[in-house]
Amino acid sequence: MNLATSIFTVIHLVSAVAIVVLVLLQQGKGADMGAAFGGGSSQSVFGSRGSATFLSRVTAGLAALFFVTGLSLAYIYTKQSTASRSVMTEQSNLAQPASAESDQGIKSTSDSDIPAVPGSAD
């Protein structure tokens, strides 16, 4: 991973955690989770209605940041995966060592696919 991918990943994770925390802090219609932390009082720093609009705006900004970093990471990983790799090329590379062993005269002593324990007498 390069530096840009690492930075976008850290920003993405921090924004995801911050969105979860801010959503839990906001006042709901039923149970007021925000009131449990002192956000329900009318004498707060943001005023009686200011904290709800402030928290909702910050949440919306973090959601936008989350989507931008998610799309950026998807674009970066898509560009990295478009290297000239092919399934057929990888399969032929995997099949090649097996044929090389048979060319060198290495023969299996048992018909099992389980490898033999070194130093054991068969």
C-alpha positions as a Markdown table, in Angstrom:
| # | Residue | x | y | z |
|---|---|---|---|---|
| 1 | Met | 0.0 | 0.0 | 0.0 |
| 2 | Asn | 1.2 | 3.4 | -0.8 |
| 3 | Leu | 1.0 | 6.5 | 1.4 |
| 4 | Ala | -2.2 | 7.9 | -0.2 |
| 5 | Thr | -4.1 | 4.6 | 0.3 |
| 6 | Ser | -3.0 | 4.6 | 4.0 |
| 7 | Ile | -4.1 | 8.2 | 4.6 |
| 8 | Phe | -7.5 | 7.6 | 2.9 |
| 9 | Thr | -8.0 | 4.4 | 4.9 |
| 10 | Val | -7.3 | 6.2 | 8.2 |
| 11 | Ile | -9.6 | 9.1 | 7.3 |
| 12 | His | -12.3 | 6.7 | 6.3 |
| 13 | Leu | -12.1 | 4.8 | 9.5 |
| 14 | Val | -12.0 | 7.9 | 11.7 |
| 15 | Ser | -15.0 | 9.4 | 9.9 |
| 16 | Ala | -17.0 | 6.2 | 10.3 |
| 17 | Val | -16.4 | 6.1 | 14.0 |
| 18 | Ala | -17.2 | 9.8 | 14.4 |
| 19 | Ile | -20.5 | 9.4 | 12.4 |
| 20 | Val | -21.5 | 6.6 | 14.8 |
| 21 | Val | -20.7 | 8.7 | 17.9 |
| 22 | Leu | -22.5 | 11.8 | 16.5 |
| 23 | Val | -25.6 | 9.8 | 15.5 |
| 24 | Leu | -25.8 | 8.4 | 19.1 |
| 25 | Leu | -25.4 | 11.8 | 20.6 |
| 26 | Gln | -28.2 | 13.4 | 18.6 |
| 27 | Gln | -31.7 | 13.7 | 20.2 |
| 28 | Gly | -34.2 | 11.2 | 18.9 |
| 29 | Lys | -38.0 | 11.3 | 19.1 |
| 30 | Gly | -38.2 | 8.7 | 21.9 |
| 31 | Ala | -35.2 | 7.9 | 24.0 |
| 32 | Asp | -32.9 | 10.9 | 24.2 |
| 33 | Met | -29.4 | 9.6 | 24.1 |
| 34 | Gly | -28.1 | 13.2 | 23.7 |
| 35 | Ala | -29.7 | 14.2 | 27.0 |
| 36 | Ala | -27.7 | 11.5 | 28.8 |
| 37 | Phe | -24.6 | 13.4 | 28.0 |
| 38 | Gly | -26.0 | 16.8 | 28.8 |
| 39 | Gly | -27.1 | 17.8 | 25.3 |
| 40 | Gly | -30.8 | 18.0 | 26.3 |
| 41 | Ser | -30.6 | 21.1 | 28.4 |
| 42 | Ser | -31.7 | 24.5 | 27.1 |
| 43 | Gln | -28.6 | 26.2 | 28.6 |
| 44 | Ser | -26.1 | 24.4 | 26.5 |
| 45 | Val | -23.3 | 26.1 | 24.6 |
| 46 | Phe | -25.2 | 26.1 | 21.3 |
| 47 | Gly | -28.6 | 27.2 | 22.7 |
| 48 | Ser | -31.8 | 25.3 | 23.1 |
| 49 | Arg | -32.0 | 24.3 | 19.4 |
| 50 | Gly | -28.5 | 25.0 | 18.2 |
| 51 | Ser | -26.9 | 21.7 | 19.2 |
| 52 | Ala | -29.3 | 19.7 | 17.1 |
| 53 | Thr | -28.6 | 21.7 | 14.0 |
| 54 | Phe | -24.9 | 21.8 | 14.7 |
| 55 | Leu | -24.6 | 18.0 | 15.3 |
| 56 | Ser | -26.7 | 17.3 | 12.2 |
| 57 | Arg | -24.5 | 19.5 | 10.1 |
| 58 | Val | -21.3 | 18.0 | 11.4 |
| 59 | Thr | -22.8 | 14.5 | 10.8 |
| 60 | Ala | -23.8 | 15.5 | 7.2 |
| 61 | Gly | -20.3 | 16.8 | 6.6 |
| 62 | Leu | -18.7 | 13.6 | 8.0 |
| 63 | Ala | -21.1 | 11.5 | 5.9 |
| 64 | Ala | -19.9 | 13.4 | 2.8 |
| 65 | Leu | -16.3 | 12.9 | 3.8 |
| 66 | Phe | -17.0 | 9.2 | 4.3 |
| 67 | Phe | -18.5 | 8.8 | 0.8 |
| 68 | Val | -15.6 | 10.7 | -0.8 |
| 69 | Thr | -13.0 | 8.6 | 0.9 |
| 70 | Gly | -14.9 | 5.4 | 0.1 |
| 71 | Leu | -15.1 | 6.3 | -3.6 |
| 72 | Ser | -11.5 | 7.4 | -3.6 |
| 73 | Leu | -10.4 | 4.1 | -2.1 |
| 74 | Ala | -12.5 | 2.2 | -4.6 |
| 75 | Tyr | -10.9 | 4.1 | -7.4 |
| 76 | Ile | -7.4 | 3.5 | -6.1 |
| 77 | Tyr | -7.9 | -0.2 | -5.6 |
| 78 | Thr | -9.5 | -0.5 | -9.0 |
| 79 | Lys | -6.5 | 1.1 | -10.7 |
| 80 | Gln | -4.1 | -1.1 | -8.7 |
| 81 | Ser | -6.0 | -4.3 | -9.7 |
| 82 | Thr | -5.9 | -3.4 | -13.5 |
| 83 | Ala | -2.3 | -4.6 | -13.7 |
| 84 | Ser | -1.6 | -7.1 | -16.5 |
| 85 | Arg | -2.6 | -10.1 | -14.4 |
| 86 | Ser | -4.7 | -12.9 | -15.8 |
| 87 | Val | -6.3 | -15.9 | -14.2 |
| 88 | Met | -5.0 | -18.0 | -17.1 |
| 89 | Thr | -1.4 | -16.8 | -16.5 |
| 90 | Glu | -1.6 | -17.6 | -12.8 |
| 91 | Gln | -3.0 | -21.0 | -13.5 |
| 92 | Ser | -0.2 | -21.9 | -15.9 |
| 93 | Asn | 2.4 | -20.7 | -13.4 |
| 94 | Leu | 0.8 | -22.9 | -10.7 |
| 95 | Ala | 0.8 | -25.9 | -13.0 |
| 96 | Gln | 4.4 | -25.4 | -14.1 |
| 97 | Pro | 6.2 | -26.5 | -10.9 |
| 98 | Ala | 4.4 | -29.8 | -10.9 |
| 99 | Ser | 5.6 | -30.6 | -14.4 |
| 100 | Ala | 9.1 | -29.5 | -13.5 |
| 101 | Glu | 9.2 | -32.1 | -10.7 |
| 102 | Ser | 8.1 | -34.9 | -13.0 |
| 103 | Asp | 10.8 | -33.8 | -15.5 |
| 104 | Gln | 13.5 | -34.1 | -12.9 |
| 105 | Gly | 12.6 | -37.7 | -12.1 |
| 106 | Ile | 11.1 | -37.0 | -8.6 |
| 107 | Lys | 8.6 | -39.7 | -7.9 |
| 108 | Ser | 6.1 | -39.9 | -5.0 |
| 109 | Thr | 6.6 | -42.9 | -2.7 |
| 110 | Ser | 2.9 | -43.0 | -1.8 |
| 111 | Asp | -0.4 | -42.4 | -3.6 |
| 112 | Ser | -1.6 | -40.0 | -0.9 |
| 113 | Asp | -1.7 | -36.2 | -1.3 |
| 114 | Ile | -0.5 | -35.8 | 2.3 |
| 115 | Pro | 3.2 | -35.0 | 2.4 |
| 116 | Ala | 5.5 | -37.5 | 4.2 |
| 117 | Val | 7.0 | -36.7 | 7.6 |
| 118 | Pro | 10.8 | -36.0 | 7.2 |
| 119 | Gly | 12.9 | -38.8 | 8.8 |
| 120 | Ser | 10.1 | -41.3 | 9.0 |
| 121 | Ala | 10.6 | -44.8 | 7.6 |
| 122 | Asp | 8.0 | -45.8 | 5.0 |
